Amino acid sequence: MSISLLGALAMLLFCNAGYWYIAHVSDTHIFTDIDQIGQYDVALVLGTSKYNRNGTRNMYFYHRIDAAVDLYTNGKVKKILVSGDNSLREYNEPFDMLKALIDRGIPRKDIVLDYAGFRTFDSMVRANEVFGQQSFIVVSQKFHLERALYIGLAKKMDVIGYVAKDPAQASNQLFAREIMARAMALLDCKLLGTTPKFLGQKEVIDMTL
């Protein structure tokens, strides 16, 4: 057997094992029933595009907004931190989430924007190191929450996840990408000593406002 084939098999095994390891580690921290969730100061909503490439509404985005609104209106959180990509002037995930939340009746004063959530790793670490949150709820779809919570737990945060609905027709391509993303999360947290692309100054969330 060639060295290249052995390397490919080793990578396949690592990715497969990593996928299920992350699912196992995060399992008891994920909730679908809002009544089972206690009160927290902050919910972190992980960003995604508002629209699909074909111009249709991205239901991953809208279901995350729904879940964040559920937490806020049920008194589970006081503030909502929206974190996403704003690397291009014409592409602004946090601002899109801000507008969607305001449209749903969330007061502007209770929404905090993180414009440097370029990756899930960045969003999780910045919630802690920049925005001063050690214990918080993370909002996304279950497949994404598993990875996000793994990162938080690996970084010694006290985090749980509240599951946003999956779209009626979930993207198989998106789930396939998740396999590689989880392998990268393991490397980021355990081997590479990765840091966010941008940290900057602390912006600790003021819970008194």
N, C-alpha and C positions, 0 to 999 in steps of 0.2 A: 504494500500500500504506500502510495507516494506521500511525501511530507505535506504537500498542499491539500490532499484529501484528508489526511489526519487532522490538519489544522481546521478544515471546514467542519469536520465532524465534532471536534472539540468546541468550536464556536456554537454549533447547533445545540449541543448538550448544555453549554453554559446558558444560552438564551432560554432554552426550555426550562431548565432548573430555576433560573432567575425569575422567570415569569410566575411560576407556581410558588416560589419562596416568598415573593413580594405579596402575592395574594394571601398567603398564610399569615404572614406577619401583621398585615393590616386588618384581617377579617373581623376581629372583635371590636374594632374601632369604627366600624361603618354602620350607619343607622338609616333605615327607611321610614321608621315610625317616629314622627316628630314628638309624640308624647313621651318617648323614651329618652329624649334629650333634655339635659339640664340647661341652666342659664349660663351664657357666656357673654363676654363683652363684645366680641368681634366674630363675624363670619367672613372668611376669605373666599371670594368667588374667583375661580380660575378662568382666565380669558380664552375666548375663541372668536373667530370671525362671525359677524352678524349675518353675513350672506355666504352662500355656497358659490363655487366658481361659476356656476351657470346663472347666477343672479337670484336664485330662490332663497327664501328664508332658511337660515341654518337653525334647525330646531334644537341642536345641542346648546346653542346660545340662549334661546328663549326658555328652554326648560331649566337652565341654570338660574336665570332671572326669576322664574316661578319659585324655585326652591329657596332662593335668598329672600324673596318677599314673604314666603311662608314662615321662615325663621323670625323675621323682623315683626311681622304682624301678630305672631303668636307669643311675642315677648321672650324669645329665646336668645336674641342678641340685641345690643344697643347700637352698634355701628356695623356697616358693611364696607369691607375693604375689597375693591375690585382691582385685580392685577392682570395686566396683559401687555401685549406688544404694541409699542408706539415708535417703532424704529424708522417708519416712513411718515412724512407729513400727511399723506392721504390715507393712512391706515392707523386707526386709533381704537384699539379694543377697549381700553378703560373708559374712554369718553362715550363710546357706544353703550357700554353697560350703565354708565351714569345716566344717560338719557332714558334708557329703558326702565331703570329703577324709579326715576322721577315720574315717568309716565304712569307708573304703577302706584304712585302715592307715597313713595319713600322720601322723607325730607332731605334736601340737599345737605344740610348740616350733619347728617348721619351717614354720609357716603364719603369714603376716603379713596383717593385714586393713587395707584402705583403704576406709573408709566414704564417701568423697567422690568416688567415680568416677562422677559423674552423667552424664558423656558419655565417649566413647572418647578425645576430646581431653584431657579432665581426667585420665583414668586414665594416659595416656601421659606427660603432662607431670609429674604428681605422682610417678610412679615414679622420675623423674629428680630433680626439684627437692625433693621432700619425703622420699622414701625412699632417695635417694642412689645410684640405679642409672644408670650410663651405658651399660652393656653387658648385655643380658638377652634372654631368649627370651619371645616373646609367644604366647599360646595362644588360638585361636578358630577359627571356620570360615574357609575361604579367602577368601570374599568380604569378610569383616570384617577379616581380617588385612591385606589389601591396603591398606585405609584406615588402620588402626592403624600399620602399618609406615611408610607415607608420612609420617604425622605425626611419628613418631620420627626418621626420616631428615631431615625438614625441620628438626627441632630439634637436629640434629647428634648424635643418639644412635647407638650401634653396636648395632642390633637385628636379630634374625631372628625368623621365625615358624614355629611348629610347628602343622600343620594338624589340627584336630579334625574328625571325620567330620561330614558333613551328615546330617540326618535322612533316612529313606527317602523321605518326601514333603516336600521343602523348600517353604517358603512363598514363593509368587510375590510376595505383598505385601511381604514382608521384603526381597526383592531389589529391588523397585521403590523402596522407601524408601532403599536404598543409593545410588541414583543422586543423590538430593538430598543425602544425607549426605556424599558425596564432593565435591560442589560446595561445601558448607559447609566441609569440611576444607581445601580450597584457599584459600578466603577467610580462614579462621582463621589459616592458616600464612603466607600471602603478602600479605595486604592489611589485615586488620582488627586485627592485633596482639592477638588474643584471649588471655586468661589464664583459668585454671581458675576455676570458681565459688568454690572455697574452697581456699586453700593451707595457711595455718596454720603451726605450728612444724614444723621438720624432725624426722623420725622415722627416721633412717638405720638400715637393717637391720644388725644385729650378726651377722656371719658366724661369730663365735667361739662362739656359744651353741648 
